[in-house]
């Protein structure tokens, strides 16, 4: 019912209210005095302006209540004022004024009603005019609550969008790290092996095939560098997704590295999985850099712990042959630094005095 009324044109509602008010005045009309007729006409006509000037309309309907015992027009005016005003003092004054006008004897009548009757009429009139005021306040409160609920829903929707964007950024950062750590690790190994084959091959066909493989691998690494950079531009620091390698996979990593690696320390360190993954990725990145920048060098991987911290140190010697010009995105050590920061640790890297390179990750031992 309310939905149907809300779809009606506003002018139809206004005309209906004015018609009902005019009918109420005509039914109660007892005098053809010009003042009475004029007050009724003004009250009905004023209702057309009730939405723009609600207080003025209330004041214009009071004479009709006093002279013509009009009831509908003052109630409509009071409802409109209550629907648009939060001034409780103003509403109370208008209610009392309308009640007095309705209960007081008309000055156009010759006979005066007893005072007791006027008091009773005032109580009835007060009870009557209070109802539209309460209804108007209820409608106003409901409208404000609906607006608040809409604002809350908009805020919640905005938060959902921000949360989804944060998750997307985290997934991109994760993808960038894994792409660099895993995919470029394998492609760089292909490029190194192809370069070695190109140098050592005896026939031209084999050298040409090795050259093609190396060229494609180098191009792939360059594309990976661009993709990792783009992904990192919208990513952020996040925790790692599963499944991920642990210390138990270090032996396989070293065996497939293609270089001479000496592993020392305890593979069964009692540390949480995130720290094991960080150590694994440190070793993987360090050995990848050895293949790319120090061909022929040997490396030492030392797992250590001192009771409060756990870590790994990877040291390689100087290269024994010239390195191939492979592209580098300089994202590997950045990713390791991010992992160390997430776990409250530190990462140190730099050249050694003999021309080699050293990478050391140090992480606090905490319960994950």
C-alpha positions as CSV (number, residue, x, y, z in Angstrom):
1,X,0.0,0.0,0.0
2,X,2.8,2.4,0.9
3,X,4.7,1.5,-2.3
4,X,1.6,2.3,-4.4
5,X,1.1,5.7,-2.6
6,X,4.8,6.6,-3.2
7,X,4.4,6.0,-6.9
8,X,1.5,8.6,-7.1
9,X,2.5,12.0,-8.5
10,X,3.0,14.6,-5.7
11,X,0.3,16.9,-7.1
12,X,-2.3,14.1,-6.8
13,X,-1.5,13.7,-3.1
14,X,-1.7,17.5,-2.6
15,X,-5.0,17.8,-4.3
16,X,-6.4,14.9,-2.3
17,X,-5.3,16.4,1.0
18,X,-6.7,19.8,0.1
19,X,-10.0,18.1,-0.9
20,X,-10.2,16.2,2.4
21,X,-9.5,19.4,4.4
22,X,-12.2,21.3,2.5
23,X,-14.7,18.6,3.1
24,X,-13.9,18.6,6.8
25,X,-14.4,22.4,7.0
26,X,-17.6,22.2,4.9
27,X,-19.1,19.5,7.2
28,X,-18.3,21.6,10.3
29,X,-19.3,24.9,8.7
30,X,-21.9,26.5,11.0
31,X,-21.5,30.2,10.0
32,X,-21.3,32.0,6.7
33,X,-19.4,34.8,8.3
34,X,-16.8,36.2,5.9
35,X,-14.0,35.7,8.5
36,X,-14.9,32.0,8.9
37,X,-15.2,31.3,5.2
38,X,-11.9,33.2,4.6
39,X,-10.0,31.3,7.3
40,X,-11.2,28.0,5.9
41,X,-10.2,28.9,2.3
42,X,-6.8,30.1,3.5
43,X,-6.2,26.9,5.5
44,X,-7.0,24.7,2.5
45,X,-5.0,26.8,0.0
46,X,-2.0,27.0,2.4
47,X,-1.7,23.2,2.3
48,X,-0.3,23.5,-1.2
49,X,2.8,25.2,0.3
50,X,3.2,22.8,3.3
51,X,6.4,21.1,1.9
52,X,8.2,24.4,1.4
53,X,6.9,26.5,4.3
54,X,5.7,24.0,6.9
55,X,5.8,26.4,9.9
56,X,3.9,29.1,8.0
57,X,1.3,26.7,7.0
58,X,0.7,25.6,10.6
59,X,0.2,29.2,11.5
60,X,-2.2,29.8,8.6
61,X,-4.4,26.8,9.7
62,X,-4.7,27.9,13.3
63,X,-7.4,30.5,12.5
64,X,-9.5,27.9,10.7
65,X,-9.3,25.7,13.8
66,X,-10.4,28.6,16.0
67,X,-13.2,29.9,13.7
68,X,-14.4,26.8,11.9
69,X,-13.5,24.0,14.2
70,X,-11.3,22.6,11.4
71,X,-9.3,19.5,12.3
72,X,-7.9,17.9,9.2
73,X,-5.9,20.9,7.9
74,X,-4.1,21.7,11.2
75,X,-3.2,18.0,11.6
76,X,-1.8,17.8,8.1
77,X,0.2,20.9,8.7
78,X,1.6,19.6,12.0
79,X,2.5,16.3,10.4
80,X,4.5,18.0,7.7
81,X,6.3,20.2,10.2
82,X,7.1,17.3,12.4
83,X,8.4,15.3,9.4
84,X,10.9,18.1,8.6
85,X,11.9,19.6,11.9
86,X,13.9,18.3,14.9
87,X,13.2,21.3,17.0
88,X,11.1,19.7,19.8
89,X,10.4,23.0,21.5
90,X,9.0,24.5,18.3
91,X,6.8,21.4,17.8
92,X,5.5,21.6,21.4
93,X,4.6,25.2,20.9
94,X,2.7,24.5,17.7
95,X,0.9,21.5,19.3
96,X,-0.3,23.7,22.3
97,X,-1.3,26.5,20.0
98,X,-3.3,24.2,17.7
99,X,-4.9,22.5,20.8
100,X,-5.9,25.9,22.3
101,X,-7.3,27.0,18.9
102,X,-9.4,23.9,18.6
103,X,-10.7,23.9,22.2
104,X,-11.3,27.6,22.7
105,X,-14.8,29.0,22.0
106,X,-15.1,30.7,18.6
107,X,-15.2,34.5,18.9
108,X,-17.9,34.4,16.2
109,X,-20.3,32.5,18.5
110,X,-22.6,34.5,20.9
111,X,-22.7,31.9,23.7
112,X,-19.6,31.1,25.8
113,X,-18.9,27.5,26.8
114,X,-18.2,26.8,30.5
115,X,-14.5,26.8,31.5
116,X,-14.7,23.1,32.5
117,X,-15.9,22.1,29.0
118,X,-13.0,24.1,27.4
119,X,-10.5,22.2,29.5
120,X,-12.0,18.9,28.5
121,X,-12.0,20.0,24.8
122,X,-8.4,21.1,25.2
123,X,-7.4,17.6,26.5
124,X,-9.1,16.0,23.6
125,X,-7.7,18.4,21.1
126,X,-4.2,17.9,22.5
127,X,-4.5,14.2,22.2
128,X,-5.7,14.5,18.7
129,X,-3.0,16.9,17.4
130,X,-0.2,15.1,19.1
131,X,-0.8,12.0,17.0
132,X,0.2,13.5,13.6
133,X,3.3,15.1,15.3
134,X,4.4,11.7,16.6
135,X,3.7,10.1,13.2
136,X,5.8,12.8,11.5
137,X,8.7,12.3,13.9
138,X,8.5,8.6,13.3
139,X,8.6,9.0,9.6
140,X,11.5,11.4,9.9
141,X,13.4,8.9,12.1
142,X,12.7,6.1,9.7
143,X,14.0,8.1,6.8
144,X,17.2,9.0,8.7
145,X,17.7,5.4,9.7
146,X,17.3,4.3,6.1
147,X,19.9,6.9,5.0
148,X,22.3,5.7,7.7
149,X,21.8,2.1,6.7
150,X,22.5,3.0,3.1
151,X,25.7,4.8,4.2
152,X,26.8,1.8,6.2
153,X,26.2,-0.5,3.3
154,X,28.2,1.8,1.0
155,X,31.1,1.8,3.6
156,X,30.9,-2.0,3.9
157,X,30.9,-2.3,0.1
158,X,33.9,0.0,-0.1
159,X,35.7,-2.0,2.5
160,X,34.9,-5.2,0.6
161,X,36.4,-3.7,-2.5
162,X,39.5,-2.6,-0.6
163,X,39.9,-6.0,0.9
164,X,39.6,-7.7,-2.5
165,X,42.2,-5.3,-3.9
166,X,44.5,-6.1,-1.0
167,X,44.1,-9.8,-1.6
168,X,44.8,-9.3,-5.3
169,X,47.9,-7.3,-4.6
170,X,49.1,-10.0,-2.2
171,X,48.6,-12.7,-4.7
172,X,50.5,-10.7,-7.3
173,X,53.4,-10.2,-5.0
174,X,53.4,-13.9,-4.2
175,X,53.3,-14.8,-7.9
176,X,56.1,-12.4,-8.6
177,X,58.3,-14.0,-5.9
178,X,57.5,-17.6,-6.9
179,X,58.0,-16.7,-10.6
180,X,61.4,-15.3,-9.9
181,X,62.4,-18.0,-7.4
182,X,61.2,-21.0,-9.4
183,X,60.7,-20.3,-13.0
184,X,63.7,-18.0,-13.6
185,X,65.8,-20.5,-11.5
186,X,65.1,-23.3,-14.1
187,X,65.3,-21.1,-17.2
188,X,68.7,-19.6,-16.1
189,X,70.0,-23.2,-15.6
190,X,68.9,-24.0,-19.2
191,X,70.6,-20.9,-20.5
192,X,73.9,-21.8,-18.6
193,X,73.9,-25.4,-19.9
194,X,73.1,-24.3,-23.4
195,X,75.9,-21.8,-23.3
196,X,78.3,-24.4,-22.1
197,X,77.2,-26.8,-24.9
198,X,77.6,-24.0,-27.5
199,X,81.2,-23.6,-26.4
200,X,82.1,-27.3,-26.2
201,X,80.1,-28.7,-29.1
202,X,82.2,-30.3,-31.9
203,X,79.8,-29.8,-34.9
204,X,78.1,-26.8,-36.2
205,X,74.5,-28.1,-36.0
206,X,74.9,-28.8,-32.2
207,X,76.4,-25.4,-31.7
208,X,73.6,-23.8,-33.6
209,X,71.0,-25.7,-31.6
210,X,72.7,-24.7,-28.4
211,X,72.9,-21.1,-29.5
212,X,69.1,-21.1,-30.3
213,X,68.3,-22.7,-26.9
214,X,70.5,-20.1,-25.1
215,X,69.0,-17.2,-27.1
216,X,65.4,-18.3,-26.3
217,X,66.3,-18.8,-22.6
218,X,67.8,-15.4,-22.4
219,X,64.7,-13.9,-24.0
220,X,62.5,-15.8,-21.6
221,X,64.5,-14.5,-18.7
222,X,64.1,-11.0,-20.0
223,X,60.3,-11.4,-20.3
224,X,60.2,-12.9,-16.8
225,X,62.1,-9.8,-15.5
226,X,59.4,-7.5,-17.1
227,X,56.5,-9.6,-15.7
228,X,58.0,-9.7,-12.2
229,X,58.5,-6.0,-12.2
230,X,54.9,-5.4,-13.3
231,X,53.6,-7.8,-10.7
232,X,55.7,-6.2,-7.9
233,X,54.4,-2.8,-8.9
234,X,50.9,-3.7,-7.5
235,X,51.9,-6.3,-4.9
236,X,52.8,-6.0,-1.2
237,X,54.5,-8.0,1.6
238,X,52.5,-11.1,2.3
239,X,52.8,-14.5,3.9
240,X,53.6,-17.4,1.7
241,X,51.0,-19.7,0.1
242,X,51.2,-23.5,0.4
243,X,52.6,-25.9,-0.7
244,X,56.2,-24.7,-0.3
245,X,59.6,-26.4,0.0
246,X,61.3,-26.9,3.4
247,X,64.8,-27.8,4.6
248,X,64.1,-31.4,3.6
249,X,64.2,-30.4,0.0
250,X,67.6,-28.7,0.2
251,X,69.5,-31.9,-0.9
252,X,67.4,-32.1,-4.1
253,X,68.0,-28.5,-4.8
254,X,71.7,-28.8,-4.4
255,X,71.9,-32.0,-6.4
256,X,70.1,-30.2,-9.4
257,X,72.1,-27.0,-9.1
258,X,74.8,-28.0,-11.6
259,X,77.6,-26.7,-9.4
260,X,79.8,-28.1,-6.6
261,X,78.1,-27.4,-3.3
262,X,79.2,-28.4,0.2
263,X,76.4,-28.6,2.7
264,X,77.1,-28.3,6.4
265,X,74.7,-28.1,9.3
266,X,71.6,-29.9,10.5
267,X,68.7,-30.3,8.1
268,X,66.4,-31.2,10.9
269,X,66.4,-27.8,12.6
270,X,63.4,-27.5,14.8
271,X,62.0,-24.3,13.3
272,X,58.6,-23.4,11.8
273,X,57.7,-23.9,8.2
274,X,57.9,-20.2,7.2
275,X,61.5,-20.0,8.3
276,X,62.3,-23.2,6.5
277,X,60.9,-21.8,3.3
278,X,62.9,-18.6,3.8
279,X,66.1,-20.5,4.2
280,X,65.3,-22.7,1.2
281,X,64.7,-19.7,-1.0
282,X,67.9,-18.0,0.2
283,X,69.9,-21.1,-0.8
284,X,68.1,-21.3,-4.1
285,X,68.7,-17.6,-5.0
286,X,72.3,-17.8,-4.0
287,X,73.1,-20.9,-6.1
288,X,71.2,-19.3,-9.0
289,X,73.4,-16.3,-8.8
290,X,76.5,-18.5,-8.6
291,X,75.6,-20.2,-11.9
292,X,74.8,-16.8,-13.6
293,X,77.7,-14.7,-12.3
294,X,80.4,-17.1,-11.1
295,X,80.6,-20.1,-13.5
296,X,82.9,-22.8,-12.3
297,X,82.9,-21.6,-8.7
298,X,82.2,-23.8,-5.7
299,X,79.8,-22.9,-3.0
300,X,79.3,-23.7,0.7
301,X,75.9,-23.8,2.3
302,X,76.1,-23.7,6.1
303,X,72.9,-24.1,8.2
304,X,73.4,-22.8,11.8
305,X,71.6,-21.9,14.9
306,X,72.7,-20.3,18.2
307,X,69.8,-21.0,20.5
308,X,67.9,-17.7,19.7
309,X,68.4,-17.4,16.0
310,X,68.6,-19.7,13.0
311,X,70.0,-19.0,9.6
312,X,71.9,-20.0,6.6
313,X,75.2,-18.7,5.1
314,X,76.0,-19.3,1.4
315,X,79.5,-18.5,0.3
316,X,80.9,-19.0,-3.2
317,X,84.4,-18.6,-4.5
318,X,85.5,-16.5,-7.5
319,X,84.5,-17.7,-11.1
320,X,86.9,-19.9,-12.9
321,X,85.7,-18.9,-16.4
322,X,83.9,-15.9,-17.9
323,X,80.3,-15.6,-17.2
324,X,77.6,-15.4,-19.8
325,X,75.8,-12.0,-20.2
326,X,72.4,-13.0,-18.7
327,X,69.8,-10.4,-17.9
328,X,69.2,-9.6,-14.3
329,X,66.1,-8.0,-12.6
330,X,67.8,-7.5,-9.3
331,X,64.6,-8.8,-7.7
332,X,66.1,-11.9,-6.0
333,X,67.8,-10.2,-3.1
334,X,64.9,-7.8,-2.8
335,X,62.6,-10.8,-2.4
336,X,64.9,-12.4,0.2
337,X,65.0,-9.1,2.1
338,X,61.2,-9.0,2.1
339,X,61.1,-12.6,3.5
340,X,63.5,-11.7,6.2
341,X,61.6,-8.6,7.2
342,X,58.3,-10.5,7.4
343,X,59.9,-12.9,9.8
344,X,61.7,-10.3,11.9
345,X,65.1,-11.3,10.6
346,X,68.0,-9.8,8.6
347,X,69.7,-10.4,5.3
348,X,73.3,-9.6,4.5
349,X,74.9,-9.9,1.1
350,X,78.1,-8.7,-0.5
351,X,81.4,-9.7,-2.1
352,X,84.2,-11.5,-0.3
353,X,87.8,-10.6,-0.2
354,X,88.8,-13.4,-2.6
355,X,86.4,-12.3,-5.3
356,X,83.4,-14.5,-4.3
357,X,80.1,-13.6,-2.8
358,X,78.4,-14.2,0.5
359,X,74.7,-14.3,1.4
360,X,73.6,-14.7,5.0
361,X,70.0,-14.8,6.4
362,X,69.4,-14.6,10.2
363,X,66.0,-15.3,11.6
364,X,64.7,-15.3,15.2
365,X,63.5,-18.7,16.5
366,X,59.8,-18.2,17.3
367,X,56.9,-20.5,17.5
368,X,54.9,-20.2,14.2
